[in-house]
Amino acid sequence: MIQILLDNDVVLDFILKRAPFNVEAKEIFDCAGRGEIAIYISAITPNNVFYITRKQIDKVTAFKAVEGLLQLAEVCTTDKSVFQKALTLNFTDFEDAVQCASAMAENVDAIVTRNLKHYKNSPVKIYSPSKFLQFLQTV
């Protein structure tokens, strides 16, 4: 089974229904629901989802969003070594480096993000949501 780490942007597109990006994000989550892929998120993602959902909607919705996310995705194990690895990656954004280091620690097959330029130095394969969905049609 293909295992992917979803970057915060794709997760938030799905949860907040941010058009037009939510269509591809929903399809990726639907693939996981059908057992075609396994979705992983970094340990920082639930915090980001809660914070942004609370700011944009409300606290009750934020708690429900995190609860639902945890039912749909596995959380990458994150410990000191993941943060230390993130510090060694040649990334301009530390949050993205942590997500990449998390993906590396879990040995996922790819990271799916809309923010491709932040992951240009990633040792893990990177896909945009549309390119990932195209890839899935070939396997």
N, C-alpha and C positions, 0 to 999 in steps of 0.2 A: 504494500500500500504506500502511496506517495504521502510523505509527511512534509507539511509546509508551515513556516512561521508567518503569521499575518502581522504586518506592521500596523502601528496604531491608526494610521490614516484609513486603511481598509476596514478595520474593525469599527471605527467611528462612522465611516460611510454607511455601513450596515446598520448599526444601532440607531444613528440619528437620521437615517433615511436621507442622506445628503445627495440630492439629485445633481447630475445624472449618474454619479459614481456608485450609488447604492444598488443599481441593477446588477452590475458585475459582482459586487461584494455579496449580494444575496445569492447569486448563482454559485459562488464559491462555497458559501455556507450550506446551500442546498446539496452540493456535491458531497460535503462531509456528512450531511444527514442521510444520504443514500449509501454511505459507507465506501465511497469512491476514493476519498482522501482523509487524512487526519490533520486537523488544524491544531497548531500550537500557537501560544502567545507568550511573550516574555512576562516575567513577574511584575514588570512596571505597567503593563497594559491595563489591568483592572483599576489601578489607581488613576490613570489618565482618563479612562472611560468614566469613572465615577465623578471626577473633578469637572470634566467638560460637560457631561450630561447634567450634572447638578446646576452648573452655571447657565446652560442653555434651556433647560426644562425645569426640573425641580429635584429635590432630594429623594423623594419616593421613587420616581422614575429612575434615578441614578442607581439606587439599590437594586431595583428590578433588572436593570440593564446588566449590572455586574453578575447578578445571580444567573441570568440567562446565558451570559457569555461563558460562565464557568461550567454550564451544562453542555455547551457546544464545543469547547476547546480545552485542550490540555495546557497546563502552565509549565513552562520550562523551569527546571530546577535552576535556581539562581543562588549562588553563594559567592564568597569572597573571590574565588578563582575566576568567576565570570566577569566580575568588575575589573579584576586585574588584567584579564585578557582584553577587555574593552579598551583599557588604557593604552594597550600596545597597538591597537588597530589604527590605521591611518585614516581616521574619519574626522570630519570637521564638527560633527554633532555627536556629543557623548551619548545621548539617548539612543540614537541609531546604532552607535558602536555597542551599547549594552544589548540591544536587540540582536545584532549580528553575533555577538559573543554567546548569547543565549542559544541561538540557532546552532552555532558550532558545538556547544556543549551537548545538545540533544541529538546532534547528527541528523538534522532534518535535511530534506532534499533541496529545498529552496526557500527563499524569502519572497513574499508577494507584497509589493508596495507600489504606491503611486509616486513615491519620492525617489526615483531611480538615481538621480545624481548624487544623493547623499550616500548611496551604497556602491558607488563606482569602484571602491577599493575592497569590496567584500570578497572573501574567499568562498563564500556560499553563493550558489547560483541565484540570480535575481530575476524576477519576472514582474511586469506590470500585471494588474488583474486581467486585462484583455489577452495579453500574451500567454499568461498561465492557462486561461480557459481554452485558448487555441491549442496549447501544448497538450492539455488533457484529452482533446479530441483525437490526438495521434497515438495515444497509448491504450 
